[in-house]
């Protein structure tokens, strides 16, 4: 079950409404780096979590927090839209800021479809379609996906912070940035409990590595047209990060096999010349 006390997780204050910044904030709601993405990602990971229940609790608790972030950002969008004109006639007499928002990029969906309120869309008005929800059923795999999600979310929040001079918005964003810092660390801490780099990786750790093509397990391969080996880095020499192999740098030689699918089947819709 989920509960609400009808209070914001952190205060939201807008000193100077900016409809264009409202559009930018929509990316933090419905963009691929946004709060809908992580809330749903952690929720579905939690629903499918097997094993120690503390990982499910961690995921579900964080999913609930992210719902609160959506509420904060939706409130901020609505407050920033206070300066937007309600009609084209009104636009002519509006302030320079509002006119600039209409002419220079305010998302009209926020007016036409939601009455100056936030929507589950990104900054271009594209609805979030849940295609970036990663819930594999493997806790370690999910934790690595979550680190990336929080890293891109924190990057977006920093960019939004640098876009505005509004002190209220900067304060809210600094809170969200701080929470992204914590979430990156908590997912890494969960990975550590799952064995860290040496225990959890490669994911899944339940597949016997001895059965894979081990000569390729830690080989950094180059695909340069001139046949040269790629420039080595840490990923091409020395012990592997998981501690279970040694990196090597080389070039991949093509096999002797050429793809040949044979003739098409009768009734497959191919040309007569293709059918055997």
Secondary structure, 3 states (H helix, E strand, C coil): CCCCCCCCCCCCCCCCCCHHHHHHHHHHHHCCCCHHHHHHHHHHHHHCCCCCHHHHHHHHHHHHHHHHHHHHHHHHHHHHHHHCCCCHHHHHCCCHHHHHHHHHCCCCHHHHCCCCCCCCECCCCCECCCCCCCCCCCHHHHHHHHHHHHHHHHHHHHHHHHHCCCHHHHHHHHHHHHHHHHHHHHHHHHHHHCCHHHHHCCCCCCCCHHHCCHHHCCEEEECCCCCCCCCCCHHHCEECCCCCCEEEEEECCCCCCCCCCCCECCCCCCCHHHEC
